[in-house]
Amino acid sequence: MKRTAIVNLTKLKWINTLSKNKLLISMALVYVFGIFLGAMFLKNSNAVFNVANLNFEDYLDIRLNKGFFDIMLNSFISALPVALVIFLCGTSLIGIALTFFSLAYCGITYGITAAFLYSNYALIGIAYNSLILIPCTILTALGFLFSGKEAFIFSLRLAKLTMPKGQTANVYTDFKNYCIKFVLIVFIFIGSAILDAVLTKSFIGYFKF
């Protein structure tokens, strides 16, 4: 009886956690869908494959010929444009929809890269993806998901203000808090960039492309 009560309590906690994070989970599913979409694009389009090949050559050039801080800076800068787009989505009334499109785009770009590594380098590509790309991508994806969540919430708040019986709010304070949250999220991208540089300098020498 006691064991059953503990199991039921655990289930309730999980249900409560899922309920509170429905938005984040929805965005994660969109991101994952983007990954599969990106893999399909690469499989069915020679043009996408050629672009992925050129991008990967540039990627390798930086990581094989540059130092730790150059790799870290390149990795960090590559995430900023998307983060900025998501931030701007939050300041728009249509950001509620655009945020999801931005996250799908992030998933598509990673899906194309992962599919390219597998199709072009087979086991070596899978090993490289697993050892170097996936850990950094997980951190970066978390940054995008948290960014997307904050952008969606702020955009929704702005949309409610335009309604006839919209809630009154201190837009300046809300926007300041919105900016502060994004500054904190930037540290996730910094962490991902540091991890990228560490893993690259530690392991890329073992791979021959």
C-alpha positions in Angstrom: 0.0 0.0 0.0 2.8 2.4 1.0 4.8 1.5 -2.1 1.7 2.2 -4.3 1.3 5.6 -2.7 4.9 6.5 -3.4 4.5 5.4 -7.1 1.3 7.5 -7.4 3.0 10.5 -5.9 5.9 10.1 -8.3 3.5 10.0 -11.2 1.7 13.1 -10.0 5.0 14.9 -9.7 5.9 14.0 -13.3 2.4 15.0 -14.5 2.8 18.3 -12.7 6.2 18.9 -14.1 5.0 18.2 -17.7 2.0 20.4 -17.2 4.1 23.3 -16.1 6.5 22.9 -19.0 4.1 22.3 -21.8 5.4 25.3 -23.8 9.0 24.2 -23.5 8.1 20.6 -24.4 6.2 21.8 -27.5 9.2 23.8 -28.6 11.5 20.9 -28.1 9.2 18.7 -30.3 9.3 21.4 -33.0 13.1 21.4 -32.7 13.3 17.6 -33.0 10.9 17.7 -36.0 13.3 20.2 -37.6 16.1 17.8 -37.2 14.2 15.1 -39.1 13.2 17.6 -41.7 16.8 18.7 -42.2 17.9 15.1 -42.7 15.1 14.6 -45.3 16.2 17.8 -47.1 19.8 16.5 -47.3 18.7 13.1 -48.5 16.5 14.5 -51.3 18.4 17.5 -52.5 21.8 17.7 -54.1 21.9 21.4 -53.7 21.5 21.1 -49.9 24.2 18.4 -49.9 26.6 20.7 -51.7 25.9 23.6 -49.4 26.4 21.3 -46.4 29.7 20.1 -47.9 31.0 23.7 -48.3 29.9 24.6 -44.8 31.6 21.6 -43.3 34.8 22.4 -45.2 34.8 25.9 -43.7 34.0 24.4 -40.3 37.0 22.0 -40.5 39.3 24.8 -41.7 38.6 26.8 -38.6 38.9 23.9 -36.2 42.0 22.4 -37.7 44.0 25.6 -38.2 42.9 27.9 -35.4 43.6 28.1 -31.7 41.3 27.4 -28.7 39.9 31.0 -28.4 39.3 31.3 -32.2 37.2 28.2 -32.1 35.3 29.3 -29.1 34.7 32.7 -30.6 33.5 31.2 -33.9 31.2 28.8 -32.1 29.7 31.6 -29.9 29.2 34.0 -32.8 27.5 31.3 -34.9 24.7 31.0 -32.3 24.2 34.8 -31.8 22.3 35.6 -35.1 19.6 33.0 -34.3 19.4 34.1 -30.7 19.0 37.7 -31.9 16.2 36.7 -34.3 14.4 34.9 -31.4 14.8 37.9 -29.2 13.3 40.2 -31.9 10.4 37.7 -32.3 9.5 38.3 -28.7 9.2 42.0 -29.4 6.7 41.4 -32.2 3.0 40.7 -32.0 3.5 37.8 -34.5 6.4 36.5 -32.5 4.2 33.8 -31.1 4.3 32.0 -34.4 7.8 33.2 -35.6 9.4 31.7 -32.5 8.4 28.2 -33.5 9.6 28.8 -37.0 13.0 29.9 -35.6 13.3 26.8 -33.5 12.4 24.6 -36.5 15.1 26.3 -38.5 17.7 25.5 -35.7 16.6 21.9 -35.8 16.8 21.8 -39.6 20.4 23.1 -39.7 21.6 20.5 -37.2 19.7 17.8 -39.0 21.4 18.7 -42.3 24.8 18.6 -40.6 24.2 15.3 -38.8 22.8 13.7 -41.9 25.7 15.0 -44.0 28.3 13.5 -41.6 26.5 10.1 -41.7 26.0 10.0 -45.5 29.5 11.3 -46.4 31.7 9.8 -43.6 29.7 6.8 -42.3 31.0 5.5 -39.0 33.6 8.3 -38.7 30.9 10.9 -39.1 28.7 9.2 -36.5 31.6 9.1 -34.1 32.5 12.8 -34.7 28.8 13.8 -34.3 28.5 11.8 -31.1 31.7 12.9 -29.5 32.0 16.5 -30.5 28.8 17.9 -32.0 26.0 16.4 -29.9 27.3 17.6 -26.5 27.6 21.2 -27.8 24.4 21.0 -29.8 22.5 20.0 -26.6 23.7 23.0 -24.8 23.0 25.3 -27.7 19.6 23.8 -28.2 18.7 24.5 -24.5 19.8 28.1 -25.1 17.5 28.3 -28.1 14.6 26.6 -26.3 14.8 28.9 -23.2 15.1 31.9 -25.6 12.1 30.7 -27.5 10.1 30.3 -24.3 10.8 33.8 -23.1 10.2 35.3 -26.5 6.8 33.5 -26.8 5.7 34.6 -23.4 6.7 38.3 -24.0 5.1 38.3 -27.4 1.9 36.9 -26.0 1.9 39.6 -23.3 2.3 42.3 -26.0 -0.6 40.7 -28.0 -2.9 40.8 -24.9 -2.2 44.5 -24.4 -3.7 45.2 -27.8 -7.0 43.5 -27.0 -10.0 45.6 -26.0 -10.0 44.2 -22.5 -6.3 43.7 -22.4 -4.4 43.5 -19.1 -2.6 46.6 -18.0 1.1 46.1 -17.6 4.3 48.0 -17.0 5.9 47.4 -20.5 9.2 49.0 -19.5 9.7 46.8 -16.5 8.5 43.7 -18.4 10.9 44.5 -21.3 13.8 45.1 -18.9 13.2 41.7 -17.3 12.9 40.2 -20.8 16.4 41.6 -21.7 17.9 40.4 -18.4 16.7 36.9 -19.0 18.2 36.9 -22.5 21.5 38.1 -21.1 21.5 35.2 -18.7 20.7 32.8 -21.5 23.7 34.1 -23.4 25.8 32.4 -20.8 24.5 29.0 -22.0 25.8 29.9 -25.5 29.2 30.8 -23.9 29.3 27.5 -22.1 28.5 25.7 -25.3 31.2 27.6 -27.1 33.8 26.7 -24.4 32.7 23.0 -24.6 33.0 23.1 -28.4 36.6 24.4 -28.2 37.6 21.9 -25.5 36.2 18.9 -27.3 37.5 20.0 -30.7 41.1 20.6 -29.4 41.0 17.3 -27.5 39.6 15.0 -30.1 39.6 16.4 -33.7 43.1 15.1 -34.2 41.8 11.5 -34.0 39.5 12.0 -37.1 40.6 11.9 -40.7 38.2 13.5 -43.1 
